Amino acid sequence: MRVLSVVDGYGWGGTKQQVFLLARELSKSGIKVDLALAFENLEMVQKLRPYSVGFRFFERRKGAYRLNPLNYYRLWKIIQEGSYDFVIANSPHALDYVSLVYRFLKERPKLIVVKRSSRKPNPFSIRFKYMLASRVVCVSREVAKVMEEAGIPPERIRVINSAIDLEIFKPMEGLREIKRKELGLGMDRKVFINVANWNPPVKAQDMLIKVFSRLECKDCVLLLVGYDTDVHAKKIAKEYGVEDRVVGLGFRQDVNELLNASDFFLLSSYFEGFPNALLQAMAVGLVCISTAVSGAVEIIEDGHNGFLVPVGDWETYLQKMKLVLELKREEREDIGFRAMQSVQLYSPSNMARKYMELFEELC
């Protein structure tokens, strides 16, 4: 069995992490996996080099790369000559490439499209892109509902949740003090952390900073982790007078360590599919506050293993932040323990097993 997993762009985020985990686990299970990716995506190559994964480069991210016919030609050639049984389009942009080149293939491998966001595709995308798929994999029940309402036949939809690497994201003894010292944070500080690449229209980091500024907690610090948070966070924090307590760390490789150094995790998004960062924080045992986005409502039971807030209800979000600050240590530990228990099902091996079952179904 041969699988081609198509991923566009470079850098790192939730989609890249899931592509990495699936390729790693499928290769460990003996399935021949190739990745079709951007020439600039060296980080993916480095992470997967220890595994039996092939790399086929098709996308150059220069100029108007979406209009570059060579990007499409290279992907067409990869699929045409690869004798693949399945092609997986991992993002809307990857699907843009795949849906066009599929029309020029002599033989079409079974196409699996992964929908990771609860945003509803437009009718054009449904008709001319998603309907090419043998199956549409949705990362949560809410995303599956959105896709069915958009016109995808329910028999073509499968729900396979995102995974978390539980060997990396776990409580680490003794790390809290070391990491805080590295960050210049005292052990008496209350640390909130948000992990998301800077994208306020989706991730709402600007509103999160605004809410944090109203917390009236001089011992509290907000860490923002993700691409461009180091560029933009300080400016917005200065507007609200909290530039001394908001730290934009930019992209980091040590997210698991930063989570271990923190007290509370904040997810403020307007849209999600199945939020990887939330899973990671819960696996570490943090008390988490999340907007009631897709995926989060399937993981968190409000007040039991975390806290939920209606999307965009920033007044309630502020009240939840005040609430968690007032929790006793034993209460925080109990909520964190239940959070850890809640995410044990989302292992990479479980995700890969469900994909292999899907492959068998389509054979």
N, C-alpha and C positions, 0 to 999 in steps of 0.2 A: 504494500500500500504506500502510495506517495502523496504527500500533502505539500501544497505551496501556500504559505501564509504571507499575505501582502500587507505591508505597513508603509505608510508614507512619512516623510519628514524625518527630523532628527531631534536631539534633545531627549528629555525623559519626562514621563508623566504616567497617569493611570493606564492609558491604552498601551503604551510601550511596555509597562510592567506586566500587563496581562499577556501580551504577545510573547514576551520573554518566558514567562512561567509555563504557558501552554507548549511552546516549542521545546523547552527543556524537558517537560514531563512526557510528551509524546515520544521524543527521541529516546528517553530512558526506557520507554515501553517497547522499543524496537521498531517504531514507525519511522519511515524515512521522511524527514521534514526539511524543506528548504524555505528560506525567507527571501522574499522579493522586497528590497528596501532601497532607501536613498544612499547614494555614494557617501554622503556626509554622516551617515548613521554609524559612526565608529563605535559608539558606546554599546550598541546592541551586539556588534561583532565581538567586542571584548568580553562581554558578559556570557555569550554563548559559545565562545571558542573551546571551552573544555568539553563540550558535548558534541554529539554527532549530528550537527545541524549544518546544512549547506547555505551559502549566501549567494544570491543572484541580484546584482545591482541594476536598477532601472531608472531611478529618478535623480536628476541633478537639480538642486534647488537654487538656480540662478535666474535672475530676471523674471520674465513672465513664464515661469516653469510649467504652469498649468496649460499653457498654449504651445509648449515645446513638443513637436511631433516625435522627436527622438525618445522622449520619456515613454510615450505610448508604444512606439515601435519596439523598444527594448523589452517592455513588459509582454507585448504580444509574442515576441520571439522566445522569451523564457517559457511561457505557457505552451506555445506551439511545439517546442522541442523537448519539453520536460516530461511528457507522458505521465502527467499527474492524474490521480483519481479525484482529488478534491482541491479546490482553491478557496481560501478563506479571505474575505475582504474585511479588514479589522476596523475600519473607520469610514465615515462618509467620503473623505477625499480618496481613500484607497478604492472605494466603490466607484468613484468617478472614473478612475483609470480602468478598473476591471470591466465595468459595464460597457465602455466604449470598445475596448479591444476584443471583448467576447463576440462582438458582432462580426469579427473578421477571422475567427478561428474555424479551422476545418472540423476539428473535434473539440467539443466543450466538456471539460471536466465538470463534475457536480460543483455548483457554487454555493458556498455558505457565507451569508452576510451577518456580521455581528453588529447589533444595535445596542450601543452603550449609554445612550441618553434618552431621557423621557420626552425630548422635543419631538413634535410630530412632523414627519417629512412632508414636503409639499406634494401635490398630486402628480406633478411631472416626475419627481424622484420615485414615487411609488410605482408608476406605470412603466417607466423606462429603465429603472435601475433595480429596485428591490424585487420586482416581479420576475427578474432573471434568475433569482435564487431558488435552489431546490429547498433550502431551509433558511429561515431567518432566526438566528439565535439572539434572544433577548436576555439581558443580564438581570432582569427582575420581572416580577409579575406585572408591575405597573407599566413597564416598558412594553411588555407583551400586549397589554390591554390597549395601549396607545397605537401599536402597530396594527392590531386587529381593527380598531376603529378607523384607521387610515386606509384600510382596504386589503390588507394582506390576509389571505385565507387562513383560518385558525389551524388547519391541518399542516400548514407550512411553518408554523411558529413553534419553537422550542425554547424553554427557559433553562439557561445554564448560568448560574451565578458566577461572578468574578471570584478569584481566589486570593489568598493571602499566604505569604511564605512564613509559616509559623515557626520555622527554625531560626528566622531572623528577628521577627517581631514578637518579642516575649519580654517579660520582666528580667532585668539584668541587675544582679546584686552588686552594690558598690559603685555603680556607674553614675548615679545621681549627683553625688558630691563632685566627682571628677569632671563631669561635663559642665556643671554649673560654674565651677572654678574657671574652666576654659572660656566660658561665655561671660565671665565677670558678674555672675549672679550669686547673691548670697543665699544660704540655705533657708533663710527666713522669708524669702520672696515667694509670692504665690504666682505661679507661671501658667498662663493660658497659651495654647499653641494652636495655630491653624496651618494646615499643610495643603497648599494649592498653588499652582502657577498663577501669576497675576492676571486676573480676568474679571474685573468688577461686575460687568453685565451678567455674568454667570455665577461667579464665586462670591460676589458681594463683599470683598475685603474692605472696600471703602466704608460700607455701612457697619461692618464689624468694628472698625477703628472708631467710628462715631459712637457706637454703643459702649465700647470700652472706655471712652473718654467720660462717659456719664456714670461710671461705676463708683467713682469717689473712693478708690482704694489705692493709697500711695505705695503700698507694698506689692502691688500687682504689676506684672509685666506681660505684655502680649508679644509672642514670637510669631512672625509670619515667614513660612518656609515655602520656597518655590521660585521658579524663574521670574525675574524682574521685581520680586518683592523688595529686594535691596535697592532698587531704583526708585520705586514709586511710594512705598509705604511711609517713609519719613516725611515726605511733603504733605501728605494728607494728615499724618499724625500732628504735624506742626500747626495745621489749620485748627485743630481741636485742642491744642495745648498739651499734648501728651507725647511729644517727640522724645522725651527722656525715658518713657516707659513702653514704647513700641519699637521693636527691633525687626527690621527686614533682613533676613539672612540669605536671601537668594536661593539658588539651587544648591542642595546639599546631598552628599552621598550617605550621611550618617543620620538619616531620619529616625531610625530605630533608637539611636542613642539620644537624640533630641527629645523624643517622646518619653523616654525613661527619665529624662531630667525635668519633665514638666509635671504639673498637677492636674490640669484640665485640658481637654481637647474641644475645640470649637469648629463646627461645620456650619457655614452660613449661606450655602448655595441656594440659588433660585431653581436650578435644574441639576439633576444627577441621574445616573443610571443605577449603578450600584457602587456607592462611594468607597473606593479602595482605602483612602486615608482614614476614614472612619473605622473600617475593619482593623487597620493597623493599630490605631489608638486603642481600640477595645482589646486587642490581643495583648497589648502591653499592660492593660489593667487601669487605664485612665478613666476618670469620670468624664463622660462625653455629653455635650449639648449639641444637638443637630436640628436644623430646620427639617420639617416633615416632608422631605423630598423622596422621590422614588428610591427604593432600596433601603433607606434609613428606616422607613416605617415598617419594613419587613424584619429588621434586625433589632430595633430598640423598642422595648416596652417601657413607656414613660414612667419614670420613678423607680423602675426595677433594675434595669441594667444600663441606664442612661436617661437622658431627658430630651423630649421633642418639643419643638416650637413651630407654630404655623409659619409657613413660608412668608417672609416679608413683615412679620409681626415683631418689630424691633423692640417695642416696649416690653412684650412678654419675654423676649430674648434677654433683655437687661435683668428682668426679675429672676430668670433662671440662673443667670450668672451670680446674682446676689445670693440665691438659694444655695448653690453649691459651695460658695465661700463659707456659709454658715454650717455646713455639714460637719459632724464630729468625725474624728479620724476613723472610728470603727464603721461608721456609715459609708464613708468614702471607700474604705477597703472592701466592704460587702458589695457595693455597687460595681466596683472594679473587678472583683472576682466573678460576679455574675456576667459581666461584660466579656471576660476571657472565656468563660464557658460557652457563651453564645456564638462565638466565632470559630469554634473548633471544627465545625463541619465544612468550612470554606478552605480546605486544603488544596494545593495545586494538583495532587494526585486524584482527588475527587472530581475536580473540574476536568482533568484529562480523561478520566474514565467515562464521564458523560459525553465528551466529544467522540470517544472511540465507539460508544454505543450508537451515537448518531451516524458515524461512518458506516457501521454495520447495517443500520436501518436503511441507508441510502444505496448500499451495494446491490 
